[in-house]
Amino acid sequence: MPIGHSRRMARFNLLQKSAIEVAKLFSDRVETDTKVIGAIVLTPRDDVFHTIVNAYDREVDQFKRFHGYREGQRINSSKIAGLLIRVMVRDGIDDVFVIPNPGLRDSGLDVHAGLYFVWHVACAILMIDQKKLPPDTRRDFTAAISTYDDVAPELICFAMANFQAAFGEPAMTLQD
């Protein structure tokens, strides 16, 4: 069952807002270090985020069918985070950010921003305050998601449930 328009827009807005924040964070850091202004920017293409949301919708439907969810039965926030992360990593986030400066295009800046973007989205969904996390948590998370491009949905949902239990708010059952 496809997600409703308001939930679809909420997912789209979460992705877009997170990407804007990540682009600003990375651009500000590059500007501080190198004096290059606008090193990384958000794609002007809205279809990038719609593509992720559509793939997420299909992923949730498939997950629910495989696990015998009843029509209208909801999934919890750790599954939402896990399935969205799986889609983002598997189907690609390569088009989310643009590196306008030719001298920085081969720097890997877009890869690091993409991984941080996935991290940022996960923390937002799981209501995890990034400032309260041990310093190596983000590094371990990004290393793990950059290693596997098609991790089993059950494994990533289990990992997100444990991440949330350790550092976030209790899992809530939400409309997917």
Secondary structure as a PSIPRED ss2 file (coil, helix, strand):
# PSIPRED VFORMAT (PSIPRED V4.0)

   1 M C   1.000  0.000  0.000
   2 P C   1.000  0.000  0.000
   3 I C   1.000  0.000  0.000
   4 G C   1.000  0.000  0.000
   5 H H   0.000  1.000  0.000
   6 S H   0.000  1.000  0.000
   7 R H   0.000  1.000  0.000
   8 R H   0.000  1.000  0.000
   9 M H   0.000  1.000  0.000
  10 A H   0.000  1.000  0.000
  11 R H   0.000  1.000  0.000
  12 F H   0.000  1.000  0.000
  13 N H   0.000  1.000  0.000
  14 L H   0.000  1.000  0.000
  15 L H   0.000  1.000  0.000
  16 Q H   0.000  1.000  0.000
  17 K H   0.000  1.000  0.000
  18 S H   0.000  1.000  0.000
  19 A H   0.000  1.000  0.000
  20 I H   0.000  1.000  0.000
  21 E H   0.000  1.000  0.000
  22 V H   0.000  1.000  0.000
  23 A H   0.000  1.000  0.000
  24 K H   0.000  1.000  0.000
  25 L H   0.000  1.000  0.000
  26 F H   0.000  1.000  0.000
  27 S H   0.000  1.000  0.000
  28 D H   0.000  1.000  0.000
  29 R H   0.000  1.000  0.000
  30 V H   0.000  1.000  0.000
  31 E H   0.000  1.000  0.000
  32 T H   0.000  1.000  0.000
  33 D H   0.000  1.000  0.000
  34 T H   0.000  1.000  0.000
  35 K C   1.000  0.000  0.000
  36 V C   1.000  0.000  0.000
  37 I C   1.000  0.000  0.000
  38 G C   1.000  0.000  0.000
  39 A C   1.000  0.000  0.000
  40 I C   1.000  0.000  0.000
  41 V E   0.000  0.000  1.000
  42 L E   0.000  0.000  1.000
  43 T C   1.000  0.000  0.000
  44 P C   1.000  0.000  0.000
  45 R C   1.000  0.000  0.000
  46 D C   1.000  0.000  0.000
  47 D H   0.000  1.000  0.000
  48 V H   0.000  1.000  0.000
  49 F H   0.000  1.000  0.000
  50 H H   0.000  1.000  0.000
  51 T H   0.000  1.000  0.000
  52 I H   0.000  1.000  0.000
  53 V H   0.000  1.000  0.000
  54 N H   0.000  1.000  0.000
  55 A H   0.000  1.000  0.000
  56 Y H   0.000  1.000  0.000
  57 D H   0.000  1.000  0.000
  58 R H   0.000  1.000  0.000
  59 E H   0.000  1.000  0.000
  60 V H   0.000  1.000  0.000
  61 D H   0.000  1.000  0.000
  62 Q H   0.000  1.000  0.000
  63 F H   0.000  1.000  0.000
  64 K H   0.000  1.000  0.000
  65 R H   0.000  1.000  0.000
  66 F H   0.000  1.000  0.000
  67 H C   1.000  0.000  0.000
  68 G C   1.000  0.000  0.000
  69 Y C   1.000  0.000  0.000
  70 R C   1.000  0.000  0.000
  71 E C   1.000  0.000  0.000
  72 G C   1.000  0.000  0.000
  73 Q C   1.000  0.000  0.000
  74 R C   1.000  0.000  0.000
  75 I E   0.000  0.000  1.000
  76 N E   0.000  0.000  1.000
  77 S H   0.000  1.000  0.000
  78 S H   0.000  1.000  0.000
  79 K H   0.000  1.000  0.000
  80 I H   0.000  1.000  0.000
  81 A H   0.000  1.000  0.000
  82 G H   0.000  1.000  0.000
  83 L H   0.000  1.000  0.000
  84 L H   0.000  1.000  0.000
  85 I H   0.000  1.000  0.000
  86 R H   0.000  1.000  0.000
  87 V H   0.000  1.000  0.000
  88 M H   0.000  1.000  0.000
  89 V H   0.000  1.000  0.000
  90 R H   0.000  1.000  0.000
  91 D H   0.000  1.000  0.000
  92 G C   1.000  0.000  0.000
  93 I C   1.000  0.000  0.000
  94 D C   1.000  0.000  0.000
  95 D C   1.000  0.000  0.000
  96 V C   1.000  0.000  0.000
  97 F E   0.000  0.000  1.000
  98 V E   0.000  0.000  1.000
  99 I C   1.000  0.000  0.000
 100 P C   1.000  0.000  0.000
 101 N C   1.000  0.000  0.000
 102 P H   0.000  1.000  0.000
 103 G H   0.000  1.000  0.000
 104 L H   0.000  1.000  0.000
 105 R C   1.000  0.000  0.000
 106 D C   1.000  0.000  0.000
 107 S C   1.000  0.000  0.000
 108 G C   1.000  0.000  0.000
 109 L H   0.000  1.000  0.000
 110 D H   0.000  1.000  0.000
 111 V H   0.000  1.000  0.000
 112 H H   0.000  1.000  0.000
 113 A H   0.000  1.000  0.000
 114 G H   0.000  1.000  0.000
 115 L H   0.000  1.000  0.000
 116 Y H   0.000  1.000  0.000
 117 F H   0.000  1.000  0.000
 118 V H   0.000  1.000  0.000
 119 W H   0.000  1.000  0.000
 120 H H   0.000  1.000  0.000
 121 V H   0.000  1.000  0.000
 122 A H   0.000  1.000  0.000
 123 C H   0.000  1.000  0.000
 124 A H   0.000  1.000  0.000
 125 I H   0.000  1.000  0.000
 126 L C   1.000  0.000  0.000
 127 M C   1.000  0.000  0.000
 128 I C   1.000  0.000  0.000
 129 D C   1.000  0.000  0.000
 130 Q H   0.000  1.000  0.000
 131 K H   0.000  1.000  0.000
 132 K H   0.000  1.000  0.000
 133 L C   1.000  0.000  0.000
 134 P C   1.000  0.000  0.000
 135 P C   1.000  0.000  0.000
 136 D C   1.000  0.000  0.000
 137 T H   0.000  1.000  0.000
 138 R H   0.000  1.000  0.000
 139 R H   0.000  1.000  0.000
 140 D H   0.000  1.000  0.000
 141 F H   0.000  1.000  0.000
 142 T H   0.000  1.000  0.000
 143 A H   0.000  1.000  0.000
 144 A H   0.000  1.000  0.000
 145 I H   0.000  1.000  0.000
 146 S H   0.000  1.000  0.000
 147 T H   0.000  1.000  0.000
 148 Y C   1.000  0.000  0.000
 149 D C   1.000  0.000  0.000
 150 D C   1.000  0.000  0.000
 151 V C   1.000  0.000  0.000
 152 A C   1.000  0.000  0.000
 153 P H   0.000  1.000  0.000
 154 E H   0.000  1.000  0.000
 155 L H   0.000  1.000  0.000
 156 I H   0.000  1.000  0.000
 157 C H   0.000  1.000  0.000
 158 F H   0.000  1.000  0.000
 159 A H   0.000  1.000  0.000
 160 M H   0.000  1.000  0.000
 161 A H   0.000  1.000  0.000
 162 N H   0.000  1.000  0.000
 163 F H   0.000  1.000  0.000
 164 Q H   0.000  1.000  0.000
 165 A H   0.000  1.000  0.000
 166 A H   0.000  1.000  0.000
 167 F H   0.000  1.000  0.000
 168 G C   1.000  0.000  0.000
 169 E C   1.000  0.000  0.000
 170 P C   1.000  0.000  0.000
 171 A C   1.000  0.000  0.000
 172 M C   1.000  0.000  0.000
 173 T E   0.000  0.000  1.000
 174 L E   0.000  0.000  1.000
 175 Q C   1.000  0.000  0.000
 176 D C   1.000  0.000  0.000
